[in-house]
Amino acid sequence: MASNVGLTTPRGSGTSGYVQRNLSHLKPRDNFAPYPKDYDLLKHRQRKPDKEILDHDRLREVEVKVFDLRDKLEDEGLDEDEIELQTSALRQKLSSSSPSDSRSDRKGQFKPHQVHELAQAKIEESEKLRKALGISANYEEGSHWKKQEERLRDGLGEKERGR
């Protein structure tokens, strides 16, 4: 027997005397409400994409295309000056085009690890939908119900005053 836990002797008990914890015992919780009281935490917050990561990925795509051109030109046997001239022209052309141009033709083709691109595309899609439905930019979710409750309260207040 260790530290006064268990039986003093297992003799006659029909057990080995080995003591185990009751793993099915539920401990009482401190908070009784299964949901938070702060309703601002429940609001949907759109994940903001990191601009630096988006720029880095866009520049990386440009450099991959430039490297492919450089590799192809080197295989053709052009001299270094001509290769540098063509690659710099391609780099200038690709970096001058807006980042949304390259994204528009790839819509829905993001890989799961491209979370910032997905977030940016989702924000753009939500913005298009908001404009199409004519929803104001400062719209707050559930504001219609709040206004309806206020009207109802005002109506009840006027009825009580009328009595």
VEXDREN-2710 file (C-alpha; in Angstrom, 1 decimal):
% VEXDREN-2710
k/r/px/py/pz
1/MET/0.0/0.0/0.0
2/ALA/1.4/3.4/-1.0
3/SER/0.5/6.6/0.8
4/ASN/-2.8/5.4/2.3
5/VAL/-4.4/4.7/-1.1
6/GLY/-6.4/1.5/-1.8
7/LEU/-7.0/-1.4/0.4
8/THR/-4.9/-2.1/3.5
9/THR/-4.7/-5.7/2.3
10/PRO/-6.1/-7.3/-0.9
11/ARG/-6.8/-10.5/0.9
12/GLY/-10.4/-11.6/0.7
13/SER/-11.4/-8.7/-1.6
14/GLY/-11.3/-10.6/-4.8
15/THR/-9.0/-8.0/-6.3
16/SER/-5.3/-7.6/-6.8
17/GLY/-5.3/-4.4/-4.8
18/TYR/-4.0/-2.4/-7.7
19/VAL/-5.5/1.2/-7.6
20/GLN/-6.5/3.0/-10.8
21/ARG/-7.9/6.4/-11.5
22/ASN/-11.5/6.7/-12.4
23/LEU/-11.1/8.1/-15.9
24/SER/-14.9/8.4/-16.5
25/HIS/-15.3/10.9/-13.6
26/LEU/-16.4/14.3/-15.0
27/LYS/-14.9/17.3/-13.2
28/PRO/-17.2/20.2/-12.7
29/ARG/-16.5/23.2/-15.0
30/ASP/-16.0/26.7/-13.9
31/ASN/-18.0/28.4/-16.6
32/PHE/-21.6/27.1/-16.9
33/ALA/-22.5/28.8/-20.2
34/PRO/-21.4/26.8/-23.3
35/TYR/-21.1/30.0/-25.3
36/PRO/-19.3/33.3/-24.8
37/LYS/-21.3/36.3/-23.4
38/ASP/-19.4/38.7/-25.7
39/TYR/-21.4/38.7/-29.0
40/ASP/-18.7/40.7/-30.8
41/LEU/-16.5/37.6/-30.7
42/LEU/-19.2/35.7/-32.5
43/LYS/-19.1/38.1/-35.5
44/HIS/-17.6/36.8/-38.7
45/ARG/-14.2/38.3/-39.3
46/GLN/-12.7/37.9/-42.7
47/ARG/-9.0/36.8/-42.7
48/LYS/-6.9/39.6/-44.1
49/PRO/-4.2/38.5/-46.6
50/ASP/-0.6/39.6/-46.0
51/LYS/0.3/42.1/-48.8
52/GLU/4.0/41.3/-48.5
53/ILE/3.4/37.6/-49.1
54/LEU/1.2/38.3/-52.0
55/ASP/3.8/40.6/-53.6
56/HIS/6.5/38.0/-52.9
57/ASP/4.5/35.3/-54.7
58/ARG/3.7/37.6/-57.6
59/LEU/7.4/38.5/-58.0
60/ARG/8.4/34.9/-57.7
61/GLU/6.0/33.9/-60.5
62/VAL/7.6/36.7/-62.7
63/GLU/11.1/35.4/-61.9
64/VAL/10.1/31.8/-62.7
65/LYS/8.8/32.9/-66.2
66/VAL/12.0/35.0/-66.7
67/PHE/14.2/32.0/-65.7
68/ASP/12.3/29.7/-68.2
69/LEU/12.9/32.2/-71.0
70/ARG/16.6/32.5/-70.0
71/ASP/16.9/28.7/-70.0
72/LYS/15.3/28.4/-73.4
73/LEU/17.5/31.2/-74.9
74/GLU/20.6/29.6/-73.5
75/ASP/19.7/26.3/-75.0
76/GLU/19.3/28.1/-78.4
77/GLY/22.8/29.4/-78.1
78/LEU/22.2/33.2/-78.0
79/ASP/24.9/35.4/-76.6
80/GLU/24.7/36.7/-73.0
81/ASP/23.8/40.3/-74.0
82/GLU/20.9/39.3/-76.1
83/ILE/19.6/37.0/-73.4
84/GLU/19.9/39.7/-70.8
85/LEU/18.0/42.2/-73.1
86/GLN/15.1/39.8/-73.7
87/THR/14.8/38.7/-70.1
88/SER/14.8/42.3/-68.8
89/ALA/12.1/43.2/-71.3
90/LEU/10.0/40.2/-70.2
91/ARG/10.6/41.1/-66.5
92/GLN/9.5/44.7/-67.2
93/LYS/6.4/43.6/-69.1
94/LEU/5.3/41.1/-66.4
95/SER/6.0/43.4/-63.5
96/SER/4.2/46.4/-65.1
97/SER/1.0/44.4/-65.5
98/SER/-1.3/44.6/-62.6
99/PRO/-1.4/41.7/-60.1
100/SER/-5.1/41.2/-60.6
101/ASP/-4.6/40.4/-64.3
102/SER/-2.6/37.2/-63.5
103/ARG/-5.1/36.2/-60.8
104/SER/-8.3/36.6/-62.9
105/ASP/-7.4/33.8/-65.2
106/ARG/-6.5/31.5/-62.3
107/LYS/-9.7/31.9/-60.4
108/GLY/-10.6/28.7/-58.4
109/GLN/-7.2/27.2/-59.1
110/PHE/-5.5/27.9/-55.9
111/LYS/-3.7/25.2/-54.0
112/PRO/-4.6/24.6/-50.3
113/HIS/-1.3/26.1/-49.1
114/GLN/-2.0/29.4/-50.8
115/VAL/-4.1/30.8/-48.0
116/HIS/-3.3/34.5/-48.6
117/GLU/-4.3/34.2/-52.3
118/LEU/-7.5/32.4/-51.2
119/ALA/-8.3/35.1/-48.7
120/GLN/-7.7/37.9/-51.3
121/ALA/-9.9/36.1/-53.8
122/LYS/-12.6/35.6/-51.2
123/ILE/-12.5/39.3/-50.3
124/GLU/-12.8/40.3/-53.9
125/GLU/-15.7/37.9/-54.4
126/SER/-17.5/39.2/-51.3
127/GLU/-17.0/42.8/-52.5
128/LYS/-18.4/41.9/-55.9
129/LEU/-21.4/40.3/-54.3
130/ARG/-22.0/43.2/-51.9
131/LYS/-21.9/45.6/-54.8
132/ALA/-24.2/43.4/-56.9
133/LEU/-26.8/43.2/-54.1
134/GLY/-26.5/46.9/-53.3
135/ILE/-25.4/46.3/-49.7
136/SER/-23.7/49.3/-48.1
137/ALA/-20.1/49.0/-47.0
138/ASN/-20.9/49.9/-43.4
139/TYR/-23.7/47.3/-43.1
140/GLU/-23.7/45.4/-39.8
141/GLU/-25.0/41.9/-39.7
142/GLY/-28.3/41.6/-37.8
143/SER/-29.0/45.4/-37.9
144/HIS/-32.5/44.7/-39.4
145/TRP/-33.5/42.7/-36.4
146/LYS/-32.2/45.4/-34.0
147/LYS/-34.2/48.1/-35.9
148/GLN/-37.3/45.9/-35.7
149/GLU/-36.9/45.3/-32.0
150/GLU/-36.5/49.1/-31.5
151/ARG/-39.7/49.8/-33.4
152/LEU/-41.6/47.1/-31.5
153/ARG/-40.4/48.6/-28.2
154/ASP/-41.3/52.1/-29.3
155/GLY/-44.8/50.8/-30.3
156/LEU/-45.3/49.1/-26.9
157/GLY/-44.1/52.3/-25.1
158/GLU/-46.6/54.4/-27.0
159/LYS/-49.4/51.9/-26.2
160/GLU/-48.6/52.1/-22.4
161/ARG/-48.5/55.9/-22.5
162/GLY/-51.9/55.9/-24.3
163/ARG/-53.6/53.9/-21.5
END
